[in-house]
Amino acid sequence: MGSFSPWHWAILAVVVVILFGAKRLPDAARALGKSLRIFKSEVRELQSESKADAPAAPTTVQAERVDPPAPASGQDRQA
């Protein structure tokens, strides 16, 4: 139901030829291809810039466990 059948594609092709004419179709296809190439090159450039600007991966720091001091006894306080 949601996909195009071959008849849909044929009707769409006829409508495009009628709207644009057979003479303008090659120029339109050429312009579309050129635009897509420019778009793809810009996307690649942005991706390479974002990878270069990305910060280095965070490093893991080893921590040592410190035991709390032993509680003071009551005799030490009476002095």
N, C-alpha and C positions, 0 to 999 in steps of 0.2 A: 504494500500500500504506500509506503514512504519512499520507495526507490523508483528510479526512472526506467521505463521499458524502452526498447529500441524505437518504438513509435514516438515516444516523447522526445527523444534525441533528434529524430528526423524532423519533426515539426519545429523544434527549436532551431535547427540548422536552417530551415526554410525561412523562418521569421528573421533570423540574423542576416541572411542574404538579401532579403527584401528591404530591411531597414538600412543596411550599410551599403549595399550594392557590391557587385563582384569585383569592381575595380579598387575599392577602398579596403577590402578585407586583408590582402597581403600587407598593406601598410599598417593597418591596425594590429595585426598579429606581430609584426616586426617591432612596433612601438611597445606592445605588451611584453614581449620577450626582453627588450632592452630595459624596461622598467623593473622587471623581475630580477635581472642580473644586478642592477644597481641596488635594489632593496637587499638582496642576499649578501652583497659585498659589504653594505653598511652594517647589517646584522652581525656578520663575522667580525668586522672591525670593533664593534661595541663589545662583543664577547671577549675578544682578545684583550681589550683595554680593561674590562672588568676583572679578568684573571690576573692581569699585571698589577692592578690596584688592590687586589684582595690581600688582606693581612696574612702573615705567615700563620701556619697552624699553631695553636697554643701548645706549649710544652707542659708535660706533666712534672710536677714537683713532688719529690719524696719527702714526707714529713716524718719526724721521729716522735714517738710517743713519750710524753713526759708524765711520770707518775706524780700525783699530788704529794706534798709533804705529809709525813705522819702527824697525826694530831698530838698536840702537846699534852703531857700528863699534868695532873693537878699539882704535883709537888714543885714543878718548875715555876708555877705562878706565885707561890707563897713566899718567895724570897724577899 
